[in-house]
């Protein structure tokens, strides 16, 4: 059974930091690309960042320079270090895994259940 277990969301003040984690219990092929999307009510799910098995990274424009994505391949786990958080970062963050680069929701094969991040002003 495929499972993506997310942790690390919560409430933080603007300017603060949080780290999200996602552990995947699926095969290595399905975790070629691991990353995060986020969604707020009424808007489409947007890319936050992804990282491939061989270390290729991509960030959404709104988080460049503030967020950092990393992974531990032997643990099938991806991390998202979020710094200098802004109220606009408030959203539900979804872990996403796929056989190809997960640049859009269409490329995602497996989703986590979502973890809420709230940034207060």
Secondary structure, 3 states (H helix, E strand, C coil): CCCEEEECCEEEECCCCEEEEEEECCCCHHHCEEEEEEECCCCCCEEEEEEECCCCEEECHHHCCCEEEEEEHHHCEEEEEECCCCHHHCEEEEEEEECCCCCCHHHCCEECCCEEEEEEC
